[in-house]
Amino acid sequence: MEGLKIENVVASSSMERNLDLEEASRVLDGSEYDPEKFPGLVYRVSEPKTAILLFTSGKVVCTGGKTVEEARTSVNKVKTLLNERGIETAEDIDVTVQNIVASYGLGADLNLNSVAITLGLERVEYEPEQFPGLVYRLRESDVVLLLFGSGNMVCTGAKEIRDLEEAVDHIKDELKGAGLIH
């Protein structure tokens, strides 16, 4: 969908073995591990530019990717590095998308008070004294949209890009049908 910009793909995986994070921090150059501040090891992959969090349980979280493939590539790069440097992991690991965050511009300013009234209070949270955006929860989807007076939106909660596209189409249709955008 034109104008939909993926900002972050968060994915999880497992090395299917417990990891010695002290040892991993020694073999992964530039990694950060301070268990008193955070229970995981942080390793930044330069290409694609992502951050990998490794936990003692073998669980892995990848954040910062702009595509699902970048997340998969980053997790597999770290798996390969660990194996090459003497830390065994599972042969094949699955990478599961947990959340895709995207932005989208509607191309028109929004009167958020009117939007809140029109879309119905059961699906809308809008407290401008607390937060300048309106939170809109779709009925049939896990996607949550944050709408701003500028007409910009942040879309979160999707596991597939198709879910984001459907959510954006849905809100555009609702706003056009109510005469709030043209």
Secondary structure, 3 states (H helix, E strand, C coil): CCCCEEEEEEEEEECCCCCCHHHHHHHCCCCECCCCCCCCEEEEECCCCEEEEECCCCEEEEEEECCHHHHHHHHHHHHHHHHHCCCCCCCCCCCEEEEEEEEEECCCCCCHHHHHHHHCCCCEECCCCCCCCEEEECCCCCCEEEECCCCEEEEEEECCHHHHHHHHHHHHHHHHHCCCCC
